[in-house]
Amino acid sequence: MRSTPLTTILLLSLFPCLTSAQAIRQDEGKLLLPPNFIQASDANSQTIIVGFSLASLPSIPLSATIESETQTLDTHGNATVTRRTTKVFRDVCGSLRTEIDSNAIGAVSDARLINIQIYDAIFQSSISLTPWNHSAFLIEQEVIPFALMPPGSTCLLQSPGPVRPDAKRHPARKLSPQPSKYPVYVELHILGFAGQVQPGPDIRRQELGVEMIDGMPLRHGRETSHFPAGFAGQKNAYTVVTNYWYSQELQAFVLIKQIGPNNTAQTLTLRNIIRENPDSSLFTIPKGYTVHKVLMKAPETQYIL
């Protein structure tokens, strides 16, 4: 059954905040990790990149707009450019809000393609809002880890909701040391049908130094991925090169450029940056929304990665 735009964006929207809420601080002297892209479904039910996620880090509040520009070439070499915008917010506690609009700028707007993701850094719960029908999916954790907060933080007092009486707690996970700043090779294998192991992409990452862009010193990283023929349904082998520029001060990517198969080019730019704490109401479920709760059960064994 072919998914409708509504179905696809709903399925994609249930868990992106869980993946985008990684508390990874990119320190100097360690290899710059690539961005986590935000994907959604457009009006033609095609999966598209609409932005990138912020890390859930306290004490670095900001509000900004991600401008997405996608350029594709037809068989005659004619270029088509599509633009979209995504709004991102991070408060002093590390909570996140991402407003995803899959509608292309200048096209007829479909309200079903607008989706809002919220991540509560205190209780590590996620909220997926669909404004067109005033619905909210609240994804809570059975195990609520203690948040990674700086000493003396008042974030626990600022949390918008009470702790569930049945909630379990365990100490916060310690982050594993990151790789060195030298180029790194990542070997992946994909488990295919009938249990056969298929070769995955050849991924190479490297850091290229610090560059000044718009008056900001930005770390420049590059990821080059070579995909074998037959990977993800593609007949021929292809290469994707992603360049990304990262601000140490903001702990956020500012510019990303990706070249994919058939000379498809994707540019993501962080603009309209405001270094202030966003309004707390942005991280709560609005009044009048129907709330559907999902409880993520705690596994019997916790794996520290």
ZAKE-697479 format. One record per atom (N, C-alpha, C): residue in one letter; x, y, z. Coordinates in steps of 0.1 Angstrom, whole numbers, padded with zeros to 4 digits, always signed. Example, Ala and Ser with C-alpha at 12.3 -4.5 7.8 and 13.67 -1.06 7.14 Angstrom:
BEGIN
A+0132-0057+0078
A+0123-0045+0078
A+0132-0033+0078
S+0128-0022+0071
S+0137-0011+0071
S+0129+0000+0079
***
This chain:
BEGIN
M+0008-0012+0000
M+0000+0000+0000
M+0009+0012+0000
R+0006+0022-0009
R+0014+0034-0010
R+0010+0044+0001
S+0020+0049+0008
S+0017+0058+0019
S+0013+0071+0014
T+0003+0077+0021
T-0001+0091+0018
T+0009+0100+0024
P+0010+0113+0020
P+0019+0122+0027
P+0017+0123+0042
L+0004+0122+0046
L+0001+0123+0060
L+0006+0111+0068
T+0004+0099+0062
T+0008+0087+0068
T+0023+0086+0070
T+0030+0091+0059
T+0045+0090+0059
T+0051+0100+0069
I+0046+0112+0070
I+0052+0122+0079
I+0048+0118+0093
L+0037+0111+0096
L+0033+0107+0109
L+0043+0096+0114
L+0046+0086+0105
L+0055+0076+0108
L+0069+0081+0111
L+0073+0090+0102
L+0086+0096+0104
L+0087+0105+0117
S+0076+0110+0121
S+0076+0120+0132
S+0075+0114+0146
L+0073+0101+0147
L+0072+0095+0160
L+0085+0095+0168
F+0096+0093+0161
F+0108+0091+0168
F+0120+0100+0165
P+0118+0110+0156
P+0130+0118+0153
P+0136+0125+0164
C+0128+0129+0174
C+0133+0137+0185
C+0142+0128+0194
L+0139+0115+0195
L+0147+0106+0202
L+0161+0105+0196
T+0162+0105+0183
T+0175+0105+0177
T+0182+0118+0176
S+0174+0129+0176
S+0180+0142+0175
S+0184+0147+0189
A+0181+0140+0199
A+0183+0145+0213
A+0196+0140+0219
Q+0206+0137+0210
Q+0219+0132+0215
Q+0226+0143+0223
A+0231+0140+0235
A+0238+0150+0243
A+0253+0149+0240
I+0256+0152+0227
I+0270+0151+0223
I+0276+0165+0221
R+0286+0168+0229
R+0293+0181+0228
R+0305+0178+0219
Q+0306+0186+0208
Q+0317+0184+0199
Q+0329+0192+0204
D+0339+0185+0210
D+0350+0192+0216
D+0361+0193+0206
E+0369+0204+0207
E+0381+0206+0199
E+0391+0195+0202
G+0399+0191+0192
G+0408+0180+0194
G+0403+0167+0192
K+0390+0166+0189
K+0383+0153+0187
K+0377+0154+0173
L+0376+0143+0166
L+0370+0143+0153
L+0356+0149+0152
L+0354+0158+0143
L+0341+0164+0142
L+0331+0154+0136
L+0321+0151+0143
L+0311+0141+0138
L+0301+0148+0129
P+0296+0141+0119
P+0287+0146+0109
P+0273+0149+0115
P+0265+0157+0108
P+0252+0161+0113
P+0242+0150+0111
N+0232+0150+0120
N+0220+0142+0118
N+0209+0149+0110
F+0206+0144+0099
F+0197+0151+0090
F+0182+0148+0095
I+0174+0158+0093
I+0160+0156+0095
I+0153+0153+0082
Q+0146+0142+0081
Q+0139+0138+0069
Q+0124+0139+0071
A+0117+0141+0061
A+0102+0141+0061
A+0097+0137+0047
S+0084+0137+0046
S+0078+0134+0033
S+0072+0146+0027
D+0074+0148+0013
D+0068+0159+0007
D+0055+0156+0001
A+0049+0165-0007
A+0036+0164-0013
A+0035+0152-0022
N+0046+0147-0027
N+0046+0136-0036
N+0050+0123-0030
S+0050+0123-0016
S+0054+0111-0008
S+0068+0107-0010
Q+0077+0117-0014
Q+0091+0114-0015
Q+0098+0119-0002
T+0107+0110+0002
T+0115+0114+0014
T+0125+0125+0011
I+0125+0135+0018
I+0134+0147+0015
I+0141+0151+0028
I+0153+0158+0027
I+0160+0164+0038
I+0155+0178+0040
V+0150+0181+0052
V+0145+0194+0054
V+0153+0202+0065
G+0163+0196+0071
G+0171+0203+0081
G+0181+0193+0088
F+0186+0198+0099
F+0195+0189+0107
F+0191+0192+0122
S+0194+0183+0130
S+0190+0184+0144
S+0201+0191+0152
L+0197+0197+0163
L+0206+0202+0173
L+0208+0192+0184
A+0220+0193+0190
A+0223+0184+0202
A+0216+0189+0214
S+0212+0180+0223
S+0205+0185+0235
S+0216+0188+0245
L+0220+0201+0246
L+0231+0205+0254
L+0225+0217+0263
P+0228+0217+0276
P+0223+0228+0284
P+0232+0240+0283
S+0227+0251+0287
S+0234+0264+0288
S+0238+0270+0275
I+0233+0265+0263
I+0236+0271+0250
I+0223+0274+0243
P+0214+0282+0248
P+0201+0285+0242
P+0202+0292+0229
L+0193+0289+0220
L+0193+0296+0207
L+0180+0293+0200
S+0176+0302+0191
S+0165+0301+0181
S+0171+0304+0168
A+0167+0297+0157
A+0172+0299+0144
A+0163+0293+0133
T+0166+0296+0121
T+0159+0290+0110
T+0169+0283+0101
I+0165+0271+0097
I+0174+0263+0087
I+0167+0265+0073
E+0175+0271+0065
E+0171+0272+0051
E+0176+0261+0043
S+0167+0253+0036
S+0171+0242+0028
S+0169+0245+0013
E+0179+0242+0006
E+0179+0244-0009
E+0183+0231-0016
T+0175+0226-0024
T+0178+0213-0031
T+0178+0216-0046
Q+0189+0213-0053
Q+0190+0214-0067
Q+0191+0201-0074
T+0182+0198-0084
T+0182+0186-0091
T+0183+0189-0106
L+0189+0179-0113
L+0190+0181-0128
L+0182+0170-0135
D+0175+0174-0146
D+0168+0165-0153
D+0177+0158-0164
T+0171+0150-0172
T+0179+0143-0182
T+0186+0152-0192
H+0180+0164-0194
H+0185+0174-0203
H+0195+0184-0197
G+0198+0182-0184
G+0207+0191-0177
G+0201+0204-0172
N+0188+0204-0172
N+0181+0216-0167
N+0180+0215-0151
A+0183+0226-0144
A+0183+0225-0130
A+0169+0230-0124
T+0165+0224-0114
T+0153+0228-0106
T+0157+0230-0092
V+0154+0241-0086
V+0157+0245-0072
V+0145+0245-0064
T+0145+0238-0053
T+0134+0238-0043
T+0139+0243-0030
R+0131+0252-0023
R+0135+0257-0011
R+0125+0255+0000
R+0130+0252+0012
R+0121+0250+0024
R+0127+0256+0036
T+0120+0258+0047
T+0125+0263+0059
T+0121+0254+0071
T+0130+0253+0081
T+0127+0246+0093
T+0131+0255+0105
K+0123+0256+0115
K+0127+0264+0127
K+0132+0255+0138
V+0142+0259+0145
V+0148+0251+0156
V+0150+0260+0168
F+0148+0254+0180
F+0149+0261+0193
F+0156+0251+0203
R+0164+0257+0211
R+0170+0250+0222
R+0171+0259+0235
D+0165+0254+0246
D+0165+0262+0258
D+0177+0260+0267
V+0178+0267+0278
V+0190+0265+0287
V+0191+0252+0293
C+0180+0244+0293
C+0181+0230+0299
C+0185+0220+0288
G+0185+0224+0276
G+0188+0215+0265
G+0176+0209+0258
S+0164+0213+0262
S+0152+0209+0255
S+0151+0215+0241
L+0145+0207+0232
L+0145+0211+0218
L+0131+0212+0212
R+0130+0221+0203
R+0117+0222+0195
R+0122+0223+0180
T+0115+0215+0171
T+0118+0216+0157
T+0105+0217+0150
E+0103+0228+0142
E+0091+0230+0134
E+0094+0226+0120
I+0089+0215+0115
I+0092+0210+0102
I+0081+0213+0092
D+0084+0220+0081
D+0074+0224+0071
D+0080+0218+0058
S+0073+0207+0053
S+0078+0200+0041
S+0073+0207+0028
N+0064+0217+0030
N+0060+0225+0018
N+0071+0233+0012
A+0072+0232-0001
A+0082+0240-0008
A+0077+0255-0008
I+0087+0264-0007
I+0084+0278-0007
I+0078+0282-0021
G+0067+0288-0021
G+0060+0292-0034
G+0050+0283-0039
A+0049+0271-0033
A+0039+0261-0037
A+0027+0262-0028
V+0016+0256-0032
V+0004+0256-0024
V+0007+0248-0011
S+0004+0254+0000
S+0007+0248+0013
S-0003+0238+0017
D+0002+0226+0021
D-0007+0216+0027
D-0004+0215+0042
A-0014+0218+0050
A-0012+0218+0064
A-0008+0205+0070
R-0011+0194+0063
R-0007+0180+0068
R+0008+0178+0067
L+0015+0187+0060
L+0030+0185+0058
L+0037+0193+0068
I+0030+0199+0078
I+0036+0207+0089
I+0036+0198+0102
N+0048+0197+0108
N+0049+0188+0119
N+0059+0195+0129
I+0056+0193+0142
I+0064+0199+0153
I+0070+0188+0162
Q+0083+0188+0164
Q+0089+0178+0173
Q+0094+0186+0186
I+0091+0180+0197
I+0096+0186+0210
I+0103+0175+0218
Y+0115+0179+0224
Y+0122+0169+0232
Y+0124+0176+0246
D+0119+0169+0257
D+0121+0174+0270
D+0134+0168+0276
A+0144+0177+0278
A+0157+0172+0282
A+0158+0167+0296
I+0148+0171+0305
I+0148+0167+0319
I+0143+0152+0320
F+0132+0149+0314
F+0126+0135+0315
F+0128+0127+0303
Q+0136+0132+0293
Q+0139+0125+0281
Q+0126+0120+0274
S+0116+0128+0273
S+0104+0124+0267
S+0103+0132+0254
S+0095+0127+0244
S+0094+0133+0231
S+0079+0136+0228
I+0077+0147+0221
I+0063+0150+0217
I+0063+0153+0203
S+0053+0147+0196
S+0051+0149+0181
S+0038+0156+0179
L+0038+0168+0174
L+0025+0176+0172
L+0022+0176+0158
T+0009+0174+0155
T+0004+0176+0141
T-0007+0187+0142
P-0003+0199+0139
P-0012+0211+0141
P-0025+0210+0133
W-0025+0204+0122
W-0037+0204+0113
W-0049+0197+0119
N-0046+0187+0128
N-0058+0180+0134
N-0056+0181+0150
H-0047+0189+0155
H-0046+0192+0169
H-0043+0179+0177
S-0034+0170+0172
S-0031+0158+0178
S-0016+0158+0183
A-0014+0151+0194
A-0001+0151+0200
A+0002+0136+0205
F+0014+0131+0201
F+0019+0119+0205
F+0030+0121+0216
L+0028+0117+0228
L+0037+0119+0239
L+0044+0106+0242
I+0057+0105+0239
I+0065+0093+0241
I+0073+0095+0254
E+0070+0087+0264
E+0077+0088+0277
E+0085+0076+0279
Q+0095+0077+0288
Q+0105+0067+0291
Q+0100+0060+0304
E+0100+0047+0305
E+0098+0040+0317
E+0109+0043+0327
V+0121+0043+0322
V+0133+0047+0329
V+0137+0061+0326
I+0137+0070+0336
I+0140+0084+0334
I+0154+0086+0340
P+0164+0088+0331
P+0177+0090+0335
P+0178+0104+0341
F+0188+0106+0351
F+0191+0119+0355
F+0197+0127+0344
A+0193+0139+0342
A+0197+0147+0331
A+0212+0151+0334
L+0219+0153+0323
L+0233+0158+0323
L+0233+0173+0325
M+0232+0178+0337
M+0231+0192+0339
M+0243+0197+0347
P+0247+0209+0344
P+0259+0215+0351
P+0255+0217+0366
P+0266+0217+0375
P+0263+0219+0389
P+0256+0232+0391
G+0246+0231+0401
G+0238+0243+0404
G+0227+0246+0394
S+0225+0238+0385
S+0214+0240+0375
S+0200+0240+0381
T+0192+0250+0377
T+0178+0250+0381
T+0169+0244+0371
C+0174+0237+0362
C+0165+0231+0351
C+0155+0221+0357
L+0159+0214+0367
L+0150+0204+0373
L+0138+0211+0379
L+0140+0223+0383
L+0128+0231+0389
L+0120+0237+0378
Q+0125+0238+0366
Q+0118+0245+0355
Q+0111+0235+0346
S+0112+0222+0349
S+0105+0212+0341
S+0090+0214+0340
P+0084+0214+0329
P+0070+0217+0327
P+0060+0207+0334
G+0065+0195+0337
G+0056+0185+0342
G+0061+0178+0354
P+0052+0171+0362
P+0057+0164+0374
P+0063+0151+0370
V+0071+0145+0379
V+0076+0132+0377
V+0065+0121+0380
R+0064+0112+0371
R+0054+0101+0373
R+0058+0093+0385
P+0048+0090+0394
P+0051+0083+0406
P+0057+0069+0404
D+0054+0063+0392
D+0058+0050+0389
D+0071+0050+0382
A+0077+0061+0379
A+0089+0062+0371
A+0101+0057+0378
K+0109+0050+0371
K+0122+0045+0377
K+0133+0054+0372
R+0144+0055+0380
R+0155+0063+0377
R+0168+0055+0377
H+0177+0059+0369
H+0191+0053+0369
H+0200+0064+0366
P+0213+0063+0370
P+0223+0074+0368
P+0224+0076+0353
A+0228+0089+0350
A+0230+0093+0336
A+0242+0085+0330
R+0241+0082+0317
R+0251+0075+0310
R+0263+0084+0308
K+0275+0078+0309
K+0287+0085+0305
K+0290+0084+0290
L+0293+0095+0284
L+0296+0095+0270
L+0310+0088+0267
S+0310+0080+0257
S+0323+0073+0254
S+0332+0084+0248
P+0345+0082+0249
P+0355+0091+0243
P+0353+0091+0228
Q+0354+0103+0221
Q+0352+0104+0207
Q+0366+0100+0200
P+0365+0097+0187
P+0378+0093+0180
P+0387+0105+0179
S+0399+0102+0174
S+0409+0113+0172
S+0405+0121+0160
K+0413+0132+0158
K+0410+0141+0147
K+0415+0137+0134
Y+0420+0125+0133
Y+0425+0120+0120
Y+0414+0113+0112
P+0416+0112+0099
P+0405+0106+0090
P+0402+0092+0096
V+0389+0089+0095
V+0384+0076+0100
V+0377+0069+0090
Y+0378+0056+0090
Y+0371+0047+0081
Y+0360+0039+0088
V+0348+0039+0083
V+0337+0032+0090
V+0332+0021+0080
E+0332+0009+0085
E+0328-0002+0077
E+0315-0007+0082
L+0305-0007+0073
L+0292-0012+0076
L+0288-0024+0068
H+0279-0032+0074
H+0274-0044+0067
H+0259-0044+0069
I+0251-0047+0059
I+0236-0047+0060
I+0231-0061+0060
L+0223-0065+0069
L+0217-0078+0069
L+0205-0078+0060
G+0206-0086+0049
G+0196-0086+0039
G+0186-0097+0041
F+0178-0101+0030
F+0169-0111+0031
F+0176-0125+0033
A+0169-0134+0039
A+0174-0148+0041
A+0187-0148+0049
G+0189-0137+0057
G+0200-0136+0066
G+0213-0134+0059
Q+0213-0130+0046
Q+0226-0128+0039
Q+0231-0114+0043
V+0244-0114+0045
V+0251-0101+0048
V+0255-0094+0035
Q+0250-0082+0033
Q+0253-0074+0021
Q+0263-0064+0025
P+0272-0060+0016
P+0282-0050+0018
P+0275-0036+0020
G+0280-0028+0029
G+0274-0015+0032
G+0283-0005+0025
P+0280+0008+0028
P+0288+0018+0021
P+0302+0019+0028
D+0311+0024+0020
D+0325+0027+0025
D+0324+0042+0029
I+0325+0045+0042
I+0324+0058+0047
I+0337+0063+0053
R+0341+0075+0048
R+0354+0081+0053
R+0351+0095+0058
R+0356+0098+0070
R+0354+0111+0076
R+0367+0117+0079
Q+0368+0131+0077
Q+0380+0138+0080
Q+0377+0152+0084
E+0386+0158+0091
E+0385+0172+0095
E+0395+0181+0087
L+0390+0192+0081
L+0398+0200+0072
L+0403+0213+0077
G+0401+0215+0091
G+0406+0228+0096
G+0395+0238+0099
V+0399+0250+0103
V+0390+0260+0107
V+0389+0271+0096
E+0377+0275+0092
E+0375+0285+0082
E+0366+0296+0087
M+0368+0308+0083
M+0360+0320+0086
M+0349+0321+0076
I+0336+0320+0081
I+0324+0323+0072
I+0315+0332+0079
D+0312+0343+0072
D+0304+0354+0078
D+0309+0359+0092
G+0322+0359+0093
G+0328+0364+0105
G+0329+0354+0117
M+0325+0341+0114
M+0325+0331+0124
M+0335+0321+0121
P+0343+0317+0131
P+0353+0306+0129
P+0345+0293+0130
L+0346+0285+0119
L+0339+0272+0118
L+0348+0261+0115
R+0346+0250+0122
R+0353+0238+0119
R+0347+0231+0106
H+0356+0227+0097
H+0351+0222+0084
H+0354+0207+0085
G+0343+0199+0083
G+0345+0184+0082
G+0339+0179+0069
R+0343+0167+0066
R+0338+0161+0053
R+0336+0146+0055
E+0325+0141+0050
E+0322+0127+0050
E+0320+0123+0035
T+0327+0113+0031
T+0326+0107+0017
T+0321+0093+0018
S+0309+0090+0012
S+0303+0077+0013
S+0302+0071-0001
H+0308+0059-0003
H+0307+0052-0015
H+0298+0040-0013
F+0286+0040-0021
F+0276+0030-0020
F+0277+0020-0031
P+0277+0007-0028
P+0279-0003-0038
P+0266-0004-0047
A+0267-0010-0058
A+0256-0012-0067
A+0246-0022-0060
G+0233-0018-0061
G+0223-0026-0054
G+0219-0022-0040
F+0227-0012-0035
F+0224-0007-0022
F+0212+0001-0022
A+0203-0002-0012
A+0190+0006-0010
A+0182+0007-0023
G+0183-0004-0031
G+0175-0005-0044
G+0181+0003-0055
Q+0193+0009-0054
Q+0199+0016-0065
Q+0207+0006-0074
K+0205+0007-0087
K+0211-0002-0096
K+0226+0000-0097
N+0230+0012-0098
N+0244+0015-0100
N+0251+0020-0087
A+0264+0018-0086
A+0271+0024-0074
A+0271+0039-0075
Y+0272+0045-0064
Y+0271+0060-0063
Y+0279+0065-0051
T+0282+0078-0052
T+0290+0084-0041
T+0282+0097-0036
V+0282+0099-0023
V+0277+0110-0016
V+0288+0117-0008
V+0290+0130-0011
V+0300+0138-0004
V+0293+0149+0004
T+0295+0149+0017
T+0289+0159+0026
T+0300+0167+0033
N+0300+0180+0030
N+0308+0190+0037
N+0300+0197+0048
Y+0306+0199+0060
Y+0298+0205+0070
Y+0307+0215+0078
W+0301+0226+0082
W+0309+0236+0090
W+0302+0238+0103
Y+0309+0238+0114
Y+0304+0237+0128
Y+0309+0248+0137
S+0301+0254+0144
S+0304+0265+0153
S+0307+0259+0167
Q+0319+0261+0173
Q+0322+0256+0186
Q+0314+0264+0196
E+0312+0277+0194
E+0305+0286+0203
E+0290+0282+0204
L+0284+0279+0193
L+0270+0276+0193
L+0268+0261+0195
Q+0278+0253+0194
Q+0276+0238+0194
Q+0265+0234+0184
A+0267+0239+0172
A+0257+0237+0162
A+0263+0238+0148
F+0258+0231+0138
F+0262+0232+0124
F+0256+0245+0119
V+0264+0252+0111
V+0260+0265+0105
V+0257+0264+0090
L+0265+0255+0084
L+0264+0253+0069
L+0267+0238+0066
I+0259+0232+0057
I+0261+0219+0052
I+0258+0219+0037
K+0267+0212+0030
K+0266+0211+0015
K+0268+0196+0012
Q+0258+0190+0005
Q+0259+0176+0001
Q+0257+0174-0014
I+0266+0167-0020
I+0264+0163-0034
I+0261+0148-0035
G+0250+0145-0041
G+0246+0131-0042
G+0246+0126-0057
P+0239+0114-0059
P+0239+0109-0073
P+0232+0118-0082
N+0235+0117-0095
N+0229+0126-0105
N+0231+0141-0103
N+0242+0144-0096
N+0246+0158-0093
N+0235+0165-0085
T+0227+0158-0077
T+0218+0164-0068
T+0226+0171-0057
A+0222+0184-0055
A+0230+0192-0045
A+0220+0197-0034
Q+0224+0195-0022
Q+0216+0200-0010
Q+0225+0209-0002
T+0219+0221+0001
T+0225+0231+0009
T+0216+0235+0021
L+0221+0234+0033
L+0214+0237+0045
L+0222+0248+0053
T+0215+0259+0056
T+0221+0271+0062
T+0214+0275+0074
L+0221+0277+0085
L+0215+0282+0098
L+0215+0297+0097
R+0203+0303+0098
R+0202+0318+0097
R+0193+0323+0109
N+0193+0336+0110
N+0184+0343+0119
N+0186+0338+0134
I+0199+0337+0137
I+0203+0331+0150
I+0200+0341+0161
I+0193+0337+0172
I+0190+0345+0183
I+0196+0338+0196
R+0205+0344+0203
R+0212+0337+0214
R+0204+0341+0227
E+0192+0338+0228
E+0183+0340+0240
E+0175+0327+0243
N+0171+0326+0255
N+0163+0314+0259
N+0149+0315+0253
P+0145+0306+0245
P+0131+0306+0240
P+0120+0305+0251
D+0108+0310+0247
D+0097+0309+0256
D+0094+0295+0260
S+0092+0293+0273
S+0089+0279+0278
S+0077+0272+0272
S+0067+0280+0268
S+0055+0275+0262
S+0058+0267+0249
L+0069+0270+0242
L+0072+0263+0230
L+0075+0248+0232
F+0078+0244+0245
F+0082+0231+0248
F+0071+0223+0255
T+0059+0227+0253
T+0048+0220+0260
T+0037+0218+0249
I+0027+0209+0253
I+0016+0206+0244
I+0006+0217+0245
P+0002+0223+0234
P-0008+0234+0234
P-0022+0229+0240
K-0029+0238+0245
K-0043+0235+0249
K-0051+0231+0238
G-0061+0222+0240
G-0070+0218+0229
G-0065+0206+0221
Y-0053+0201+0224
Y-0048+0190+0216
Y-0052+0177+0222
T-0055+0167+0214
T-0058+0153+0218
T-0044+0146+0220
V-0042+0141+0232
V-0029+0135+0235
V-0029+0120+0235
H-0020+0114+0227
H-0019+0099+0227
H-0006+0096+0233
K-0006+0088+0244
K+0006+0085+0251
K+0012+0072+0247
V+0026+0072+0246
V+0033+0060+0243
V+0044+0058+0254
L+0044+0047+0260
L+0054+0044+0271
L+0065+0035+0265
M+0077+0040+0265
M+0089+0032+0260
M+0093+0023+0272
K+0092+0010+0271
K+0095+0001+0282
K+0111+0000+0283
A+0115-0001+0295
A+0129-0002+0298
A+0134-0017+0295
P+0145-0019+0288
P+0150-0032+0285
P+0156-0038+0298
E+0156-0051+0299
E+0162-0058+0310
E+0177-0055+0312
T+0183-0052+0301
T+0198-0049+0301
T+0200-0036+0294
Q+0207-0027+0301
Q+0210-0014+0295
Q+0224-0015+0289
Y+0225-0011+0276
Y+0238-0011+0269
Y+0244+0003+0269
I+0256+0004+0274
I+0263+0017+0273
I+0271+0017+0261
L+0268+0026+0252
L+0275+0027+0239
L+0286+0037+0239
***
